[in-house]
Amino acid sequence: ELISNIFETYGVKAKPSPAGLVTTRLLSQMGGLQGCRVFKIAGVRSLIKKYTPDQSFERTEAITMIGDLDPATHQPRFDAYKRLYIEQRDKPELKPEDAFLYLLKKGVFRAGLKLACPNCQLDLWVSLDDAHTTTQCVYCGFGFNVLPQLRDRNWAYRRSGLFGRDDHQRGGIPVAVTLQQLDTMLSYRGLLAYLPGMQLTPSTAPIEECEADFVLLATGSPRSGHPLTLVIGECKDAGGEITEEDVRKLTAVARALDDGPWEVFILFAKCGEFTPAEIEHCKAGRRKLFEHAGEIVYLEDIIMLSRRELEPYTLYEETQKEFEVQAYALFFDDLAHNTNNVYFEPKRKAHA
């Protein structure tokens, strides 16, 4: 109600989108924003994306994918995540199998048996909850004893519940990863409200109908002169694309909200790397402040976060090794300034 009323005041009708409702449920299933840390692991995101709801896989396949096993050495490339905290553990380092067990506990996957019907010869999957000594084939209705097949059968896992939807959770995982990282940055001192997935339509504001993947309200930066910060976000998975249309529509929404008691930022996040075209699209969304002696000065109100910023514990843990950035960003104007130094006017370190 708070966020909807804010938008309505400035001529924009806002309500939760279908994708937003799915993401809200996803966050609830995982136990809140910090329960989504496991999605920082690229292999986890790949595992969820690879198999359709009617496809099953074995535990070895899951752990191999989560661990990003090197095909040449057969060793996991998991070092970047070994210090990731997802739940209490006795050992210092996280292992791929720990991440998989966590996903099972959270109901992302469920266990069952992959069997072959003796009558129609088709493979079928039976969940652990539905498994009986005599099982009926879902295709031909034939009842058969499963015990002879158990000798050479491992547990077969499938996506479950919300994750069993055949719509990639309406893009909810990239949103969850982004909001979790922002929540960590704010460290409970400045996050006032957030809402995943907002459908935005014009009432009096000069905007196009569009959807924001999230809207976030936080305390303002002491440098800005505004008591509040309002962030409008667009999030993509590794294969998604930030388009010129995305930037144009969200930029118009941000302009409509400019006169409020907040500093407005547009945030583009991607669980992969930005392409040169995406960087140019985002760069074009900046507002021109003034031009002097042929030089244009832009307002720093665009934020870009790639996999490099989203996966570590702190946003710029890896980025600072290559670019001149403020390593420990506290406010969103820090993120916008870092975006300028990384993407728009790159300031690489001498040794990078």
C-alpha positions in Angstrom: 0.0 0.0 0.0 2.8 2.4 0.8 4.6 1.9 -2.5 1.4 2.0 -4.5 0.4 5.2 -2.8 3.8 6.8 -3.5 3.4 6.0 -7.2 -0.2 7.1 -7.3 0.7 10.5 -5.9 3.0 11.1 -8.9 0.5 9.9 -11.6 1.5 6.2 -11.8 -0.8 3.3 -11.0 1.2 0.5 -9.4 0.1 -2.9 -8.3 1.9 -6.3 -7.8 2.5 -8.1 -11.0 2.0 -11.8 -11.5 5.8 -12.2 -11.6 6.0 -10.2 -8.4 3.6 -12.5 -6.6 5.7 -15.5 -7.7 8.9 -13.9 -6.4 7.2 -13.0 -3.1 6.3 -16.6 -2.7 9.8 -17.7 -3.6 11.3 -15.4 -1.0 8.9 -16.8 1.6 9.8 -20.4 0.7 13.5 -19.7 1.1 13.0 -18.0 4.5 13.5 -14.4 3.4 16.1 -12.5 1.5 19.1 -13.9 3.3 17.8 -17.5 2.8 18.4 -16.8 -0.9 22.2 -16.8 -0.6 22.4 -20.2 -2.1 21.3 -18.7 -5.5 24.6 -16.8 -5.6 26.1 -20.1 -6.7 26.1 -20.1 -10.5 25.9 -23.9 -10.5 22.7 -23.8 -8.4 21.1 -21.4 -10.8 22.2 -23.6 -13.8 20.8 -26.8 -12.1 17.4 -25.2 -11.5 17.3 -23.9 -15.1 18.5 -27.0 -16.9 15.8 -29.5 -16.0 12.2 -29.0 -16.9 9.5 -30.0 -14.2 9.1 -33.4 -15.8 12.8 -34.3 -16.0 14.6 -36.0 -13.2 18.3 -36.2 -12.4 20.5 -38.1 -9.9 22.4 -36.7 -7.0 25.7 -37.1 -8.7 24.6 -35.0 -11.6 23.3 -32.3 -9.3 26.6 -32.1 -7.3 28.7 -32.1 -10.4 26.7 -29.2 -11.9 26.7 -27.2 -8.6 30.4 -27.8 -8.2 31.1 -26.8 -11.8 33.3 -29.8 -12.3 36.3 -29.2 -14.7 36.0 -31.8 -17.5 39.7 -32.0 -17.8 40.8 -32.4 -14.2 37.5 -33.6 -12.8 38.0 -31.2 -9.9 35.2 -28.8 -8.8 35.7 -25.1 -9.5 33.9 -24.0 -6.4 36.5 -21.9 -4.6 34.6 -18.7 -5.0 31.7 -20.1 -2.9 33.5 -22.1 -0.3 33.2 -19.4 2.3 29.5 -18.7 1.5 27.3 -19.0 4.6 23.9 -20.5 3.8 23.2 -22.2 7.1 25.0 -23.3 10.3 27.7 -25.9 9.6 30.4 -27.6 11.6 33.1 -27.4 8.9 34.6 -24.1 7.7 34.1 -24.6 4.0 30.9 -25.0 2.0 30.8 -28.0 -0.4 28.6 -28.5 -3.5 26.8 -31.3 -1.6 26.0 -28.9 1.2 24.3 -26.6 -1.2 22.2 -29.4 -2.7 21.1 -30.6 0.7 20.0 -27.0 1.5 17.9 -26.9 -1.6 16.3 -30.2 -0.6 15.5 -28.8 2.8 13.9 -25.7 1.3 11.7 -27.8 -1.0 13.4 -26.7 -4.3 13.7 -30.4 -5.3 12.0 -33.6 -4.2 13.1 -37.2 -4.3 11.5 -40.1 -6.1 12.2 -43.1 -8.2 12.6 -43.4 -12.0 11.0 -46.7 -13.0 10.2 -48.6 -16.2 6.7 -49.9 -16.7 6.9 -53.7 -17.7 3.7 -53.3 -19.8 4.1 -50.2 -21.9 7.9 -49.9 -21.5 7.7 -46.2 -20.8 9.8 -44.6 -18.0 7.8 -42.9 -15.2 8.8 -41.0 -12.1 7.2 -41.7 -8.7 7.7 -39.4 -5.8 9.0 -40.7 -2.5 5.6 -39.8 -0.9 3.7 -41.8 -3.5 6.0 -44.8 -3.8 4.4 -48.2 -2.9 5.5 -51.8 -3.4 2.9 -52.1 -6.1 2.7 -49.0 -8.3 0.4 -48.1 -11.1 1.8 -46.8 -14.3 0.5 -43.3 -15.0 0.5 -44.0 -18.8 -1.2 -47.3 -19.2 -2.7 -48.0 -15.8 -0.8 -51.3 -15.3 0.1 -52.2 -11.7 3.5 -53.7 -11.1 5.8 -54.6 -8.3 8.7 -52.1 -8.1 11.0 -54.2 -5.9 12.8 -56.0 -8.7 13.9 -52.6 -10.1 15.2 -51.1 -6.8 18.5 -53.0 -7.0 19.9 -50.7 -9.7 18.0 -47.5 -9.0 19.3 -44.4 -7.4 17.0 -41.6 -6.1 15.9 -39.4 -8.9 15.2 -35.7 -8.1 12.8 -33.2 -9.7 12.0 -29.6 -9.2 9.2 -29.1 -6.7 6.4 -26.8 -5.8 7.0 -23.2 -6.9 10.3 -24.4 -8.6 8.3 -27.0 -10.5 6.6 -24.3 -12.5 7.6 -24.3 -16.2 8.2 -20.5 -16.3 11.6 -20.1 -14.6 9.8 -18.7 -11.6 8.9 -15.7 -13.7 12.5 -14.4 -13.3 12.3 -14.5 -9.5 15.8 -15.9 -8.9 17.7 -12.9 -10.3 15.5 -10.6 -8.3 16.1 -12.6 -5.2 19.9 -12.6 -5.7 19.8 -8.8 -6.3 17.6 -7.9 -3.3 19.7 -10.2 -1.0 22.8 -8.4 -2.0 21.3 -5.0 -1.5 19.9 -6.1 1.9 23.5 -7.1 2.9 24.8 -3.8 1.7 22.3 -1.9 3.8 23.0 -4.1 6.8 19.5 -3.4 8.3 20.2 0.2 8.8 18.5 1.7 5.7 16.1 -0.7 4.0 12.6 0.6 4.7 10.5 -1.3 2.2 10.8 -3.4 -0.9 8.3 -5.0 -3.2 9.2 -7.6 -6.0 7.4 -7.1 -9.3 5.3 -4.0 -9.9 3.0 -3.4 -12.8 3.1 0.3 -13.7 0.5 2.1 -15.8 0.0 5.8 -16.4 -2.8 7.8 -14.9 -1.5 11.3 -15.4 2.3 10.7 -15.7 3.9 10.6 -19.2 5.0 7.0 -19.0 4.4 3.8 -21.0 2.9 0.8 -19.3 5.7 -1.4 -18.0 6.8 -3.6 -15.2 9.6 -3.1 -12.6 11.2 -6.2 -11.2 11.4 -4.6 -7.9 10.9 -1.2 -6.1 13.0 -0.4 -3.0 12.7 2.4 -0.5 15.7 3.2 1.7 17.1 6.0 3.8 18.9 8.7 1.8 22.6 9.3 1.4 23.8 12.2 3.6 25.4 13.7 0.5 22.2 13.9 -1.5 20.1 16.3 0.7 17.2 13.9 0.4 15.9 11.9 3.4 15.0 8.9 1.2 16.2 6.8 -1.7 13.8 5.2 -4.2 15.2 2.4 -6.5 13.5 1.0 -9.5 15.1 -2.4 -10.6 15.2 -4.6 -13.6 16.9 -8.0 -13.2 17.9 -10.7 -15.8 19.4 -14.1 -15.6 22.6 -14.9 -17.4 20.8 -15.4 -20.7 18.5 -12.4 -20.4 19.0 -9.0 -22.1 18.6 -5.4 -21.0 16.9 -3.8 -24.0 16.7 -0.2 -25.1 12.9 -0.5 -24.4 13.6 -1.6 -20.8 15.8 1.5 -20.2 13.4 3.9 -21.9 10.4 2.8 -20.0 12.0 2.7 -16.5 13.8 6.1 -17.2 10.4 7.7 -17.9 9.0 6.3 -14.6 12.0 7.6 -12.7 11.5 11.1 -14.2 7.9 11.0 -13.1 9.0 10.5 -9.5 11.7 13.1 -9.5 9.9 15.7 -7.5 9.5 13.6 -4.4 11.5 13.7 -1.2 13.9 11.1 -2.5 16.8 10.5 -4.8 15.7 8.1 -7.6 18.0 5.5 -9.1 17.4 2.9 -11.8 19.2 -0.4 -11.2 20.0 -3.0 -13.8 21.2 -6.3 -12.5 22.2 -9.4 -14.4 23.4 -12.9 -13.2 25.9 -12.9 -16.0 28.0 -10.3 -17.8 26.6 -7.2 -19.6 27.1 -7.1 -23.3 28.5 -4.0 -25.0 25.0 -3.3 -26.4 23.5 -3.5 -22.9 26.1 -1.1 -21.5 25.3 1.4 -24.3 21.5 1.1 -23.6 22.1 1.8 -19.9 24.5 4.6 -20.6 21.9 6.3 -22.8 19.5 6.3 -19.8 21.6 8.9 -17.9 20.2 12.4 -17.5 22.2 15.3 -18.9 22.9 17.8 -16.1 24.7 20.5 -18.2 27.2 21.0 -21.0 30.3 23.2 -20.7 33.0 23.8 -23.2 31.7 20.9 -25.3 31.7 18.5 -22.4 28.5 16.9 -21.2 28.1 16.2 -17.4 25.6 13.5 -16.5 23.7 12.8 -13.4 24.9 9.6 -11.8 21.5 7.8 -11.4 22.1 4.5 -13.2 23.3 1.4 -11.3 24.6 -1.7 -13.0 25.4 -4.9 -11.1 26.7 -8.0 -12.9 27.5 -11.5 -11.6 30.8 -10.1 -10.5 29.0 -7.9 -8.0 26.1 -10.1 -7.1 28.0 -13.4 -6.2 30.6 -12.3 -3.6 29.6 -11.4 0.0 30.2 -7.7 -0.6 29.3 -6.0 -3.8 32.7 -4.9 -5.0 34.9 -7.6 -3.5 36.0 -8.7 -7.0 35.4 -5.5 -8.9 37.9 -3.5 -6.8 40.7 -5.7 -8.1 40.3 -4.3 -11.6 38.6 -0.9 -11.3 38.9 2.3 -9.2 35.7 1.9 -7.1 34.6 2.6 -3.6 35.0 -1.0 -2.3 32.6 -0.7 0.7 29.6 1.1 -0.7 27.1 2.2 1.9 24.5 4.1 -0.2 23.1 4.0 -3.7 24.9 7.0 -4.9 28.1 5.0 -4.2 26.8 2.3 -6.5 25.9 4.8 -9.2 29.4 6.4 -9.0 31.0 2.9 -9.1 28.9 2.1 -12.2 30.3 5.1 -13.9 33.8 4.1 -13.1 33.3 0.5 -14.3 31.0 0.8 -17.3 30.5 4.3 -18.6 33.9 5.9 -18.1 36.1 2.9 -17.1 38.8 3.7 -14.6 41.0 0.6 -14.6 43.7 0.1 -12.0 47.2 0.3 -13.4 48.1 -3.3 -12.8 44.7 -4.7 -14.1 
